[in-house]
Amino acid sequence: MEENNEPKRRAIRSFVLRGGRMTPGQLKAFDKHWQQQGLNIGDGTFDPLAVFGREAPLVLEIGYGMGESLIAMAECEVEKDFIGIEVHKPGVGRLMLLANEGGLDNLRTYNTDAIDVLNQCIADNSLHRVQLYFPDPWHKKKHNKRRIVQPEFVELVRRKLQPGGLFHMATDWENYAEQMLGVMSAAPGYKNQADGFAERPEWRPVTKFQNRGEKLGHGVWDLLFERID
């Protein structure tokens, strides 16, 4: 039997792990609260009843940054449970700090790659909503292949959504918005909830970043697609 000595192809990542030190408060929150609020990919399939102690609509957000908007949503939609996924540890620490200051118990987080979490931890047909807000636009054309919204990814999301569940995306890059719309419109098993781009739904807070961009004349595009099959 011939040995295959060809190097394995590395999966294309949609993110770059940036440097950045955690503040003392973020580090303290991470160390103190990870056991209660953190989720580990090695634990296998996520069990909402075991983690949250109830059965409730489950919302998953990919790439929540420093966590302020996810905190706001968890505070406003207390009837739902939230899972965040973020690769940058300072953001995870900040989320835990804010969650504990606000006494939130309907929020947990992974600190790893979202694709691995979706593949290894999230059961099919289990999510009420998936949120992807302002992902890295990889604006140079040669880097567009790194954009997370690709046919394989949206099919993975579709499988994890419940029938009738929503995939909600937002971006401030028009070119990426157009690509998202094209990919989603061609994806089987989805229905656009708007005629093209959608109005910002009430559950997505307007961030300081968005406010600053809009004052400079930058646009923001929301997309809402329902799983129908």
C-alpha positions as CSV (number, residue, x, y, z in Angstrom):
1,M,0.0,0.0,0.0
2,E,1.5,3.3,-1.1
3,E,1.9,5.9,1.6
4,N,0.4,9.3,0.8
5,N,3.0,11.9,1.7
6,E,1.0,14.9,0.4
7,P,0.6,17.5,3.1
8,K,-3.0,17.8,4.5
9,R,-4.7,21.0,3.3
10,R,-5.5,23.4,6.1
11,A,-9.1,24.5,6.4
12,I,-9.5,28.1,5.4
13,R,-10.3,30.2,8.5
14,S,-12.7,33.1,8.4
15,F,-10.9,34.8,11.3
16,V,-7.5,35.8,12.4
17,L,-6.5,35.4,16.1
18,R,-5.5,39.0,17.0
19,G,-3.2,39.8,19.9
20,G,-4.5,41.9,22.8
21,R,-4.1,41.6,26.5
22,M,-7.0,41.0,28.8
23,T,-7.7,43.7,31.3
24,P,-7.5,42.7,35.0
25,G,-11.3,42.8,35.2
26,Q,-11.7,40.6,32.1
27,L,-9.1,38.1,33.3
28,K,-10.7,37.9,36.8
29,A,-14.2,37.3,35.3
30,F,-12.8,34.7,32.9
31,D,-11.0,32.8,35.7
32,K,-13.9,33.1,38.2
33,H,-16.9,32.4,36.0
34,W,-15.7,30.1,33.2
35,Q,-16.7,26.9,35.0
36,Q,-20.2,28.2,35.3
37,Q,-20.6,30.2,32.1
38,G,-18.1,28.6,29.8
39,L,-18.8,25.8,27.4
40,N,-16.1,23.3,26.2
41,I,-16.1,21.7,22.8
42,G,-14.8,18.5,24.4
43,D,-18.0,18.1,26.4
44,G,-19.8,17.0,23.2
45,T,-23.4,17.7,22.2
46,F,-24.9,20.7,24.0
47,D,-27.8,19.8,26.4
48,P,-29.9,22.9,27.0
49,L,-31.9,21.4,29.8
50,A,-28.8,20.4,31.7
51,V,-27.1,23.8,31.2
52,F,-30.0,26.2,31.6
53,G,-32.4,24.0,33.6
54,R,-35.3,24.6,31.2
55,E,-36.6,24.2,27.7
56,A,-36.6,27.6,25.9
57,P,-36.0,29.0,22.4
58,L,-32.2,28.8,21.9
59,V,-30.3,31.6,20.1
60,L,-26.7,31.2,18.9
61,E,-24.5,34.2,18.0
62,I,-21.2,33.7,16.1
63,G,-18.5,36.3,16.8
64,Y,-20.0,38.6,19.4
65,G,-16.8,40.8,19.8
66,M,-16.8,42.4,23.2
67,G,-20.2,41.2,24.0
68,E,-22.2,44.4,24.7
69,S,-25.0,43.7,22.1
70,L,-25.3,40.0,23.1
71,I,-25.7,41.1,26.7
72,A,-28.4,43.5,25.7
73,M,-30.3,40.9,23.8
74,A,-30.1,38.4,26.7
75,E,-31.4,41.1,29.0
76,C,-34.3,42.0,26.7
77,E,-35.3,38.4,25.7
78,V,-35.2,36.7,29.1
79,E,-37.6,34.0,27.8
80,K,-34.9,32.8,25.5
81,D,-31.5,31.2,26.2
82,F,-28.3,32.4,24.4
83,I,-25.1,30.7,23.3
84,G,-22.2,33.0,22.2
85,I,-19.2,31.9,20.3
86,E,-16.1,34.1,20.2
87,V,-12.4,33.2,19.5
88,H,-10.9,36.2,21.2
89,K,-10.4,35.7,24.9
90,P,-10.6,39.4,25.9
91,G,-14.2,39.5,24.4
92,V,-15.1,36.3,26.3
93,G,-13.8,37.8,29.6
94,R,-15.7,41.0,28.9
95,L,-18.9,39.1,28.2
96,M,-18.6,37.2,31.5
97,L,-17.9,40.4,33.4
98,L,-21.0,42.1,32.0
99,A,-23.2,39.0,32.4
100,N,-22.3,38.7,36.1
101,E,-22.7,42.4,36.7
102,G,-26.2,42.1,35.3
103,G,-27.1,38.8,37.0
104,L,-27.8,37.1,33.7
105,D,-28.3,33.3,33.8
106,N,-29.6,32.8,30.3
107,L,-26.2,33.1,28.6
108,R,-23.3,30.8,28.0
109,T,-20.2,31.0,25.7
110,Y,-17.7,29.0,23.8
111,N,-14.2,30.3,23.3
112,T,-13.3,28.5,20.0
113,D,-14.0,28.2,16.3
114,A,-17.7,28.4,15.5
115,I,-17.5,25.8,12.7
116,D,-16.1,23.3,15.1
117,V,-18.9,24.1,17.6
118,L,-21.6,23.7,15.0
119,N,-20.2,20.4,13.8
120,Q,-19.4,18.9,17.1
121,C,-21.7,20.4,19.8
122,I,-25.0,21.7,18.3
123,A,-27.7,19.2,17.5
124,D,-29.6,19.4,14.3
125,N,-33.0,21.1,14.4
126,S,-32.2,22.7,17.8
127,L,-31.8,26.5,17.2
128,H,-34.5,29.1,17.2
129,R,-32.2,31.7,15.7
130,V,-28.6,32.1,14.5
131,Q,-27.0,35.5,14.5
132,L,-24.0,36.6,12.5
133,Y,-23.3,40.3,13.0
134,F,-20.6,42.3,11.2
135,P,-18.3,39.3,10.4
136,D,-14.8,40.1,9.1
137,P,-15.5,41.4,5.5
138,W,-12.1,40.3,4.1
139,H,-12.5,43.2,1.7
140,K,-9.6,42.5,-0.6
141,K,-10.9,40.4,-3.5
142,K,-8.1,37.8,-3.1
143,H,-9.3,37.2,0.5
144,N,-13.0,36.9,-0.3
145,K,-12.7,33.1,0.0
146,R,-12.2,33.6,3.7
147,R,-15.6,35.1,4.2
148,I,-17.6,32.9,6.4
149,V,-20.9,33.1,4.4
150,Q,-20.3,30.5,1.8
151,P,-22.7,27.7,0.6
152,E,-21.2,25.0,2.8
153,F,-21.5,27.2,5.9
154,V,-25.1,28.2,5.3
155,E,-26.1,24.6,4.7
156,L,-24.5,23.7,8.1
157,V,-26.5,26.5,9.7
158,R,-29.7,25.4,8.0
159,R,-29.3,21.9,9.5
160,K,-28.9,23.3,13.0
161,L,-31.9,25.6,12.8
162,Q,-35.4,24.3,13.7
163,P,-37.9,24.4,10.8
164,G,-39.1,28.0,10.9
165,G,-35.9,29.1,12.6
166,L,-34.1,32.3,11.4
167,F,-30.6,33.0,10.2
168,H,-30.0,36.7,10.8
169,M,-27.0,38.4,9.3
170,A,-25.8,42.0,9.3
171,T,-22.8,43.8,7.7
172,D,-21.6,47.3,7.0
173,W,-19.8,46.3,3.8
174,E,-22.1,46.6,0.8
175,N,-20.1,44.2,-1.4
176,Y,-20.3,41.5,1.4
177,A,-24.0,42.2,1.8
178,E,-24.5,41.5,-1.9
179,Q,-22.5,38.3,-1.7
180,M,-24.5,37.2,1.4
181,L,-27.8,37.9,-0.4
182,G,-26.6,35.9,-3.5
183,V,-25.4,32.9,-1.4
184,M,-28.5,32.8,0.7
185,S,-30.9,33.3,-2.3
186,A,-29.3,30.3,-4.0
187,A,-29.2,28.1,-0.9
188,P,-31.9,25.4,-0.7
189,G,-34.2,25.2,2.3
190,Y,-34.3,28.9,3.0
191,K,-36.9,31.7,2.4
192,N,-36.0,35.4,2.5
193,Q,-38.2,37.2,5.0
194,A,-37.9,40.4,3.1
195,D,-37.8,41.6,-0.5
196,G,-34.0,41.7,-0.7
197,F,-32.5,43.3,2.4
198,A,-34.4,43.5,5.6
199,E,-35.1,46.3,8.1
200,R,-33.2,45.9,11.3
201,P,-35.3,43.8,13.6
202,E,-36.0,45.1,17.1
203,W,-34.0,42.4,18.8
204,R,-30.7,43.6,17.2
205,P,-29.3,46.5,19.2
206,V,-27.7,49.5,17.4
207,T,-24.1,49.4,18.6
208,K,-21.7,52.3,19.2
209,F,-19.8,51.1,16.2
210,Q,-22.9,51.2,14.0
211,N,-23.8,54.7,15.2
212,R,-20.4,56.0,14.5
213,G,-20.4,54.5,11.0
214,E,-23.9,55.8,10.2
215,K,-22.8,59.3,11.2
216,L,-20.0,59.0,8.6
217,G,-22.5,57.9,6.0
218,H,-21.8,54.2,6.1
219,G,-24.7,51.8,5.5
220,V,-25.7,48.7,7.3
221,W,-27.5,45.8,5.6
222,D,-29.6,43.1,7.5
223,L,-30.6,39.8,6.0
224,L,-33.3,37.5,7.5
225,F,-33.7,34.0,6.1
226,E,-36.1,31.4,7.5
227,R,-35.5,27.7,7.3
228,I,-38.4,26.2,5.4
229,D,-37.1,22.7,4.8
